[in-house]
């Protein structure tokens, strides 16, 4: 079984040495009947932009960048920008004319309307793309040199069909080699959550992409308040689909700084916000959540920039997922820069290796609460998760003489890491 989760109950901390060269990852069965119904509702996670605040909401990618040491990484590794690599954005489309995104759009397709123009008609996809790849000097994306392809698989309301999304994934698979697509971002999911490896009608194409060396980032979902209502109930933990798919990396979100109190449209409330606190809305699981990344509140590209502001603010796991996808591109480029070609991973080992590096070098985040002074109105799992740290990841890659082993070192403490689930 390929177990790649990081969530750990407090106290269940142990030392482990991960031997990449000896890892044998078994295949799993893909095909009907699927765990996720083919007609399940899929769309933008509830609450991605629906919030009210009592404090400062001047969120920015430079704030998120500070949390993951992005400026230091750029200064130390100025040539690791993602240039020459491509991320595939499956979303509501992308406004590829935005100044921060112009010049690096390679291709795409609108599978909702059946045209070759995947122009955004919602705004979600443009915002997500800016997080992954904006080249703006202030609101800079994680991989500002990366190219992108845009697959419009969600309609103007942010909803979509699995059949349409699967067409988008098939397009990515057929264009992967000639567009040098190394990462896919899916900031959407079902309203249901799953606490076990879960297959669906997307699984065949997702596994094909993973086997071809593509890193697949997927938002864990913003439905934690619904799944774990007040009073909290930890029994309903899980992540949405496709984040729950064995081929995808499930990404939750954390706060970048103190924004004061925030109430989300889903009903989730963050009474207290601050760096590395898990957002109240984020679907989570000790067995299914792979990683967390900055997701609230992020300023990124606005699709209506020609008639309004260049930038707009959103918060949610949809914002964390492209941060992970962008980081994956940088780590991939660093590996191909600093490691001998004979050391490079192959096939699905690319996703495994990149995720391991993110987890091994990431910052420990503890999902907990104080009953005497609650910070939110949802269940907390009293579990550790890892938040990506771009500088630490690139430092590891650049300094590793023999990448046959990855030793988990977190804040000077060796922490047990069993790669989560993945055997359906």
C-alpha positions as a Python dict, from the first residue, in 0.01 Angstrom:
ca = {
    (1, 'X'): (0, 0, 0),
    (2, 'X'): (125, 345, -84),
    (3, 'X'): (54, 553, 224),
    (4, 'X'): (151, 918, 187),
    (5, 'X'): (-41, 1109, 448),
    (6, 'X'): (127, 1326, 706),
    (7, 'X'): (-153, 1390, 956),
    (8, 'X'): (-35, 1266, 1295),
    (9, 'X'): (-214, 1263, 1628),
    (10, 'X'): (-22, 1456, 1895),
    (11, 'X'): (209, 1215, 2069),
    (12, 'X'): (233, 973, 1777),
    (13, 'X'): (574, 1110, 1681),
    (14, 'X'): (852, 878, 1571),
    (15, 'X'): (1169, 872, 1366),
    (16, 'X'): (1170, 727, 1016),
    (17, 'X'): (1406, 702, 722),
    (18, 'X'): (1243, 702, 379),
    (19, 'X'): (1430, 492, 121),
    (20, 'X'): (1325, 612, -223),
    (21, 'X'): (1538, 359, -404),
    (22, 'X'): (1367, 71, -229),
    (23, 'X'): (1012, 203, -255),
    (24, 'X'): (785, -20, -460),
    (25, 'X'): (445, 132, -521),
    (26, 'X'): (173, -119, -615),
    (27, 'X'): (-92, -40, -869),
    (28, 'X'): (-457, -17, -779),
    (29, 'X'): (-766, -110, -975),
    (30, 'X'): (-929, 170, -1171),
    (31, 'X'): (-1264, 127, -1336),
    (32, 'X'): (-1634, 110, -1263),
    (33, 'X'): (-1802, 78, -1026),
    (34, 'X'): (-1646, 398, -894),
    (35, 'X'): (-1658, 519, -535),
    (36, 'X'): (-1776, 863, -652),
    (37, 'X'): (-2097, 864, -858),
    (38, 'X'): (-2041, 986, -1213),
    (39, 'X'): (-2320, 1242, -1170),
    (40, 'X'): (-2193, 1382, -838),
    (41, 'X'): (-2200, 1761, -805),
    (42, 'X'): (-1859, 1915, -868),
    (43, 'X'): (-1757, 2279, -862),
    (44, 'X'): (-1570, 2558, -690),
    (45, 'X'): (-1549, 2492, -314),
    (46, 'X'): (-1811, 2690, -122),
    (47, 'X'): (-1676, 3008, 29),
    (48, 'X'): (-1371, 3068, -190),
    (49, 'X'): (-1456, 3436, -197),
    (50, 'X'): (-1749, 3453, 45),
    (51, 'X'): (-1624, 3602, 370),
    (52, 'X'): (-1678, 3895, 601),
    (53, 'X'): (-1404, 4032, 821),
    (54, 'X'): (-1366, 4242, 1133),
    (55, 'X'): (-998, 4321, 1074),
    (56, 'X'): (-739, 4394, 809),
    (57, 'X'): (-802, 4204, 485),
    (58, 'X'): (-517, 4343, 277),
    (59, 'X'): (-403, 3996, 187),
    (60, 'X'): (-135, 3959, -75),
    (61, 'X'): (88, 3700, -231),
    (62, 'X'): (379, 3883, -69),
    (63, 'X'): (223, 3792, 267),
    (64, 'X'): (184, 3430, 160),
    (65, 'X'): (534, 3448, 16),
    (66, 'X'): (676, 3552, 353),
    (67, 'X'): (519, 3247, 515),
    (68, 'X'): (685, 3008, 269),
    (69, 'X'): (1010, 3213, 236),
    (70, 'X'): (948, 3286, -130),
    (71, 'X'): (1152, 3606, -150),
    (72, 'X'): (1453, 3436, 8),
    (73, 'X'): (1417, 3146, -236),
    (74, 'X'): (1410, 3384, -534),
    (75, 'X'): (1716, 3568, -409),
    (76, 'X'): (1913, 3250, -344),
    (77, 'X'): (1796, 3062, -656),
    (78, 'X'): (1726, 3334, -914),
    (79, 'X'): (1717, 3089, -1203),
    (80, 'X'): (1458, 2860, -1044),
    (81, 'X'): (1143, 3035, -1164),
    (82, 'X'): (959, 2761, -1351),
    (83, 'X'): (1071, 2895, -1689),
    (84, 'X'): (1036, 2628, -1955),
    (85, 'X'): (783, 2428, -1749),
    (86, 'X'): (405, 2436, -1775),
    (87, 'X'): (113, 2408, -1534),
    (88, 'X'): (-230, 2299, -1657),
    (89, 'X'): (-516, 2492, -1497),
    (90, 'X'): (-850, 2311, -1504),
    (91, 'X'): (-1103, 2566, -1387),
    (92, 'X'): (-1348, 2831, -1511),
    (93, 'X'): (-1099, 2941, -1777),
    (94, 'X'): (-827, 3202, -1757),
    (95, 'X'): (-809, 3565, -1868),
    (96, 'X'): (-479, 3517, -2046),
    (97, 'X'): (-471, 3889, -2139),
    (98, 'X'): (-410, 3992, -1777),
    (99, 'X'): (-76, 4177, -1759),
    (100, 'X'): (57, 3941, -1492),
    (101, 'X'): (-29, 3636, -1705),
    (102, 'X'): (29, 3761, -2058),
    (103, 'X'): (296, 3610, -2277),
    (104, 'X'): (307, 3267, -2113),
    (105, 'X'): (-29, 3124, -2219),
    (106, 'X'): (47, 2837, -2454),
    (107, 'X'): (-285, 2682, -2547),
    (108, 'X'): (-614, 2555, -2414),
    (109, 'X'): (-974, 2464, -2483),
    (110, 'X'): (-1321, 2552, -2360),
    (111, 'X'): (-1491, 2218, -2295),
    (112, 'X'): (-1804, 2385, -2157),
    (113, 'X'): (-1890, 2578, -2474),
    (114, 'X'): (-1692, 2372, -2723),
    (115, 'X'): (-1455, 2641, -2848),
    (116, 'X'): (-1081, 2690, -2869),
    (117, 'X'): (-1096, 2999, -2646),
    (118, 'X'): (-1087, 2915, -2272),
    (119, 'X'): (-1155, 3274, -2161),
    (120, 'X'): (-1266, 3302, -1799),
    (121, 'X'): (-1629, 3401, -1736),
    (122, 'X'): (-1624, 3364, -1358),
    (123, 'X'): (-1289, 3487, -1225),
    (124, 'X'): (-1194, 3185, -1018),
    (125, 'X'): (-959, 3036, -1275),
    (126, 'X'): (-776, 3363, -1336),
    (127, 'X'): (-720, 3413, -964),
    (128, 'X'): (-592, 3057, -925),
    (129, 'X'): (-355, 3096, -1221),
    (130, 'X'): (-211, 3414, -1073),
    (131, 'X'): (-123, 3231, -753),
    (132, 'X'): (64, 2965, -946),
    (133, 'X'): (232, 3179, -1209),
    (134, 'X'): (180, 3558, -1187),
    (135, 'X'): (485, 3754, -1303),
    (136, 'X'): (382, 4079, -1130),
    (137, 'X'): (655, 4235, -919),
    (138, 'X'): (426, 4273, -613),
    (139, 'X'): (165, 3999, -644),
    (140, 'X'): (411, 3743, -773),
    (141, 'X'): (309, 3383, -825),
    (142, 'X'): (498, 3088, -684),
    (143, 'X'): (648, 3001, -1024),
    (144, 'X'): (653, 3337, -1206),
    (145, 'X'): (842, 3206, -1507),
    (146, 'X'): (617, 2909, -1575),
    (147, 'X'): (396, 2876, -1879),
    (148, 'X'): (35, 2763, -1844),
    (149, 'X'): (-241, 2598, -2042),
    (150, 'X'): (-604, 2672, -1963),
    (151, 'X'): (-881, 2412, -1976),
    (152, 'X'): (-1223, 2557, -1912),
    (153, 'X'): (-1416, 2272, -1750),
    (154, 'X'): (-1641, 2473, -1515),
    (155, 'X'): (-1919, 2707, -1628),
    (156, 'X'): (-1978, 3071, -1539),
    (157, 'X'): (-2138, 2965, -1210),
    (158, 'X'): (-1834, 2754, -1117),
    (159, 'X'): (-2007, 2418, -1166),
    (160, 'X'): (-1913, 2133, -1394),
    (161, 'X'): (-1962, 1772, -1498),
    (162, 'X'): (-1713, 1495, -1446),
    (163, 'X'): (-1740, 1408, -1816),
    (164, 'X'): (-1628, 1760, -1909),
    (165, 'X'): (-1345, 1759, -1656),
    (166, 'X'): (-1229, 1422, -1785),
    (167, 'X'): (-1211, 1567, -2136),
    (168, 'X'): (-986, 1838, -1997),
    (169, 'X'): (-759, 1580, -1835),
    (170, 'X'): (-744, 1383, -2159),
    (171, 'X'): (-638, 1703, -2339),
    (172, 'X'): (-359, 1751, -2084),
    (173, 'X'): (-244, 1393, -2131),
    (174, 'X'): (-229, 1428, -2510),
    (175, 'X'): (-43, 1762, -2495),
    (176, 'X'): (176, 1690, -2192),
    (177, 'X'): (499, 1614, -2377),
    (178, 'X'): (494, 1891, -2637),
    (179, 'X'): (381, 2158, -2385),
    (180, 'X'): (615, 2023, -2111),
    (181, 'X'): (327, 2004, -1862),
    (182, 'X'): (467, 1895, -1525),
    (183, 'X'): (185, 2003, -1292),
    (184, 'X'): (-195, 2008, -1295),
    (185, 'X'): (-413, 2218, -1066),
    (186, 'X'): (-773, 2131, -980),
    (187, 'X'): (-931, 2384, -744),
    (188, 'X'): (-1274, 2222, -739),
    (189, 'X'): (-1443, 1922, -584),
    (190, 'X'): (-1753, 1742, -470),
    (191, 'X'): (-1967, 1859, -180),
    (192, 'X'): (-1920, 1516, -21),
    (193, 'X'): (-1593, 1429, 151),
    (194, 'X'): (-1408, 1096, 165),
    (195, 'X'): (-1182, 951, 431),
    (196, 'X'): (-1038, 667, 222),
    (197, 'X'): (-875, 639, -121),
    (198, 'X'): (-1156, 711, -363),
    (199, 'X'): (-1189, 643, -733),
    (200, 'X'): (-1411, 820, -981),
    (201, 'X'): (-1455, 866, -1353),
    (202, 'X'): (-1145, 1089, -1353),
    (203, 'X'): (-919, 819, -1209),
    (204, 'X'): (-797, 665, -1535),
    (205, 'X'): (-669, 995, -1675),
    (206, 'X'): (-539, 1111, -1338),
    (207, 'X'): (-334, 796, -1298),
    (208, 'X'): (-208, 822, -1658),
    (209, 'X'): (-82, 1174, -1587),
    (210, 'X'): (77, 1073, -1257),
    (211, 'X'): (248, 780, -1428),
    (212, 'X'): (384, 1023, -1688),
    (213, 'X'): (552, 1231, -1415),
    (214, 'X'): (288, 1501, -1364),
    (215, 'X'): (226, 1643, -1014),
    (216, 'X'): (-151, 1671, -954),
    (217, 'X'): (-261, 1924, -692),
    (218, 'X'): (-625, 1928, -579),
    (219, 'X'): (-808, 2142, -324),
    (220, 'X'): (-919, 1945, -18),
    (221, 'X'): (-1249, 2136, -4),
    (222, 'X'): (-1410, 2411, 203),
    (223, 'X'): (-1689, 2204, 356),
    (224, 'X'): (-1547, 2131, 700),
    (225, 'X'): (-1819, 2327, 882),
    (226, 'X'): (-2086, 2120, 707),
    (227, 'X'): (-1905, 1791, 763),
    (228, 'X'): (-1800, 1880, 1119),
    (229, 'X'): (-2076, 2109, 1248),
    (230, 'X'): (-2101, 2302, 1572),
    (231, 'X'): (-2086, 2122, 1810),
    (232, 'X'): (-1778, 1976, 1639),
    (233, 'X'): (-1767, 1614, 1528),
    (234, 'X'): (-1428, 1475, 1427),
    (235, 'X'): (-1586, 1154, 1294),
    (236, 'X'): (-1674, 1320, 963),
    (237, 'X'): (-1319, 1401, 855),
    (238, 'X'): (-1219, 1361, 490),
    (239, 'X'): (-1142, 1552, 170),
    (240, 'X'): (-1345, 1613, -143),
    (241, 'X'): (-1303, 1436, -475),
    (242, 'X'): (-1079, 1455, -684),
    (243, 'X'): (-847, 1540, -391),
    (244, 'X'): (-933, 1196, -253),
    (245, 'X'): (-826, 1022, -573),
    (246, 'X'): (-521, 795, -533),
    (247, 'X'): (-335, 993, -802),
    (248, 'X'): (-391, 1341, -657),
    (249, 'X'): (-221, 1542, -382),
    (250, 'X'): (-481, 1681, -139),
    (251, 'X'): (-401, 2037, -28),
    (252, 'X'): (-563, 2224, 260),
    (253, 'X'): (-512, 2588, 353),
    (254, 'X'): (-367, 2794, 637),
    (255, 'X'): (-378, 3162, 722),
    (256, 'X'): (-91, 3381, 609),
    (257, 'X'): (-120, 3636, 890),
    (258, 'X'): (-362, 3790, 1141),
    (259, 'X'): (-666, 3924, 959),
    (260, 'X'): (-886, 3953, 1267),
    (261, 'X'): (-1208, 3755, 1284),
    (262, 'X'): (-1345, 3603, 965),
    (263, 'X'): (-1680, 3443, 893),
    (264, 'X'): (-1712, 3233, 578),
    (265, 'X'): (-2023, 3194, 366),
    (266, 'X'): (-2022, 2822, 446),
    (267, 'X'): (-2088, 2903, 814),
    (268, 'X'): (-1732, 2838, 929),
    (269, 'X'): (-1592, 3105, 1160),
    (270, 'X'): (-1232, 3188, 1240),
    (271, 'X'): (-1250, 3389, 1563),
    (272, 'X'): (-870, 3409, 1565),
    (273, 'X'): (-647, 3417, 1257),
    (274, 'X'): (-270, 3410, 1227),
    (275, 'X'): (22, 3252, 1042),
    (276, 'X'): (-8, 2874, 1000),
    (277, 'X'): (-346, 2840, 1168),
    (278, 'X'): (-560, 2595, 968),
    (279, 'X'): (-855, 2778, 810),
    (280, 'X'): (-1187, 2682, 969),
    (281, 'X'): (-1346, 2592, 635),
    (282, 'X'): (-1070, 2350, 524),
    (283, 'X'): (-1171, 1987, 483),
    (284, 'X'): (-911, 1778, 663),
    (285, 'X'): (-823, 1426, 764),
    (286, 'X'): (-544, 1252, 951),
    (287, 'X'): (-530, 995, 671),
    (288, 'X'): (-618, 1188, 355),
    (289, 'X'): (-469, 1538, 371),
    (290, 'X'): (-121, 1544, 217),
    (291, 'X'): (-17, 1904, 263),
    (292, 'X'): (-126, 2254, 359),
    (293, 'X'): (-29, 2581, 192),
    (294, 'X'): (-118, 2951, 222),
    (295, 'X'): (-481, 3002, 119),
    (296, 'X'): (-632, 3294, 305),
    (297, 'X'): (-662, 3568, 222),
    (298, 'X'): (-479, 3592, -111),
    (299, 'X'): (-473, 3881, -357),
    (300, 'X'): (-428, 3763, -713),
    (301, 'X'): (-526, 3837, -1073),
    (302, 'X'): (-874, 3974, -1140),
    (303, 'X'): (-1047, 3858, -1458),
    (304, 'X'): (-1234, 4191, -1493),
    (305, 'X'): (-914, 4396, -1479),
    (306, 'X'): (-992, 4602, -1790),
    (307, 'X'): (-1299, 4754, -1629),
    (308, 'X'): (-1185, 4745, -1268),
    (309, 'X'): (-892, 4651, -1047),
    (310, 'X'): (-607, 4432, -1164),
    (311, 'X'): (-635, 4238, -840),
    (312, 'X'): (-898, 4073, -624),
    (313, 'X'): (-903, 3885, -295),
    (314, 'X'): (-1015, 3529, -235),
    (315, 'X'): (-960, 3271, 34),
    (316, 'X'): (-1000, 2896, 36),
    (317, 'X'): (-838, 2564, -36),
    (318, 'X'): (-868, 2666, -403),
    (319, 'X'): (-596, 2922, -333),
    (320, 'X'): (-370, 2675, -152),
    (321, 'X'): (-376, 2414, -427),
    (322, 'X'): (-211, 2632, -697),
    (323, 'X'): (52, 2737, -442),
    (324, 'X'): (142, 2369, -409),
    (325, 'X'): (134, 2322, -787),
    (326, 'X'): (367, 2620, -834),
    (327, 'X'): (602, 2490, -565),
    (328, 'X'): (606, 2150, -736),
    (329, 'X'): (725, 2314, -1058),
    (330, 'X'): (1010, 2489, -875),
    (331, 'X'): (1117, 2166, -704),
    (332, 'X'): (1104, 1980, -1035),
    (333, 'X'): (1321, 2244, -1200),
    (334, 'X'): (1564, 2236, -906),
    (335, 'X'): (1596, 1859, -926),
    (336, 'X'): (1670, 1876, -1298),
    (337, 'X'): (1921, 2155, -1229),
    (338, 'X'): (2111, 2021, -928),
    (339, 'X'): (2080, 1642, -953),
    (340, 'X'): (2253, 1423, -1206),
    (341, 'X'): (2006, 1290, -1467),
    (342, 'X'): (2064, 939, -1342),
    (343, 'X'): (1923, 1046, -1005),
    (344, 'X'): (1604, 1194, -1147),
    (345, 'X'): (1278, 1021, -1059),
    (346, 'X'): (1081, 849, -1334),
    (347, 'X'): (709, 818, -1395),
    (348, 'X'): (496, 836, -1083),
    (349, 'X'): (811, 869, -871),
    (350, 'X'): (813, 1238, -970),
    (351, 'X'): (497, 1313, -773),
    (352, 'X'): (608, 1089, -486),
    (353, 'X'): (951, 1252, -465),
    (354, 'X'): (827, 1610, -490),
    (355, 'X'): (560, 1553, -226),
    (356, 'X'): (811, 1384, 3),
    (357, 'X'): (1043, 1682, -29),
    (358, 'X'): (755, 1920, 49),
    (359, 'X'): (662, 1717, 354),
    (360, 'X'): (1015, 1651, 474),
    (361, 'X'): (1120, 2015, 454),
    (362, 'X'): (785, 2172, 538),
    (363, 'X'): (686, 2349, 858),
    (364, 'X'): (484, 2157, 1116),
    (365, 'X'): (131, 2291, 1160),
    (366, 'X'): (-72, 2169, 1457),
    (367, 'X'): (-449, 2165, 1410),
    (368, 'X'): (-579, 2221, 1763),
    (369, 'X'): (-791, 2457, 1970),
    (370, 'X'): (-826, 2591, 2324),
    (371, 'X'): (-1176, 2533, 2466),
    (372, 'X'): (-1126, 2827, 2700),
    (373, 'X'): (-1047, 3058, 2410),
    (374, 'X'): (-1172, 2890, 2090),
    (375, 'X'): (-1020, 3010, 1765),
    (376, 'X'): (-1295, 2866, 1542),
    (377, 'X'): (-1634, 2695, 1546),
    (378, 'X'): (-1531, 2362, 1391),
    (379, 'X'): (-1367, 2038, 1502),
    (380, 'X'): (-988, 2033, 1531),
    (381, 'X'): (-810, 1703, 1487),
    (382, 'X'): (-518, 1756, 1729),
    (383, 'X'): (-300, 1643, 1441),
    (384, 'X'): (15, 1764, 1270),
    (385, 'X'): (23, 1858, 903),
    (386, 'X'): (308, 1993, 691),
    (387, 'X'): (299, 2337, 528),
    (388, 'X'): (516, 2381, 222),
    (389, 'X'): (832, 2593, 260),
    (390, 'X'): (977, 2678, -82),
    (391, 'X'): (1320, 2790, 44),
    (392, 'X'): (1368, 2481, 260),
    (393, 'X'): (1262, 2255, -27),
    (394, 'X'): (1504, 2416, -273),
    (395, 'X'): (1783, 2413, -14),
    (396, 'X'): (1728, 2041, 32),
    (397, 'X'): (1741, 1969, -340),
    (398, 'X'): (2049, 2185, -398),
    (399, 'X'): (2239, 2034, -104),
    (400, 'X'): (2147, 1668, -140),
    (401, 'X'): (2449, 1471, -261),
    (402, 'X'): (2269, 1138, -291),
    (403, 'X'): (1889, 1166, -321),
    (404, 'X'): (1843, 792, -273),
    (405, 'X'): (1719, 869, 77),
    (406, 'X'): (1497, 1140, 212),
    (407, 'X'): (1523, 1185, 586),
    (408, 'X'): (1234, 1368, 746),
    (409, 'X'): (1373, 1657, 948),
    (410, 'X'): (1127, 1906, 1082),
    (411, 'X'): (1241, 2186, 1311),
    (412, 'X'): (1527, 1964, 1427),
    (413, 'X'): (1285, 1684, 1515),
    (414, 'X'): (1254, 1358, 1323),
    (415, 'X'): (885, 1295, 1273),
    (416, 'X'): (719, 974, 1159),
    (417, 'X'): (602, 1003, 801),
    (418, 'X'): (394, 731, 643),
    (419, 'X'): (296, 829, 290),
    (420, 'X'): (-74, 840, 289),
    (421, 'X'): (-318, 586, 151),
    (422, 'X'): (-335, 556, -230),
    (423, 'X'): (-447, 195, -252),
    (424, 'X'): (-812, 196, -341),
}
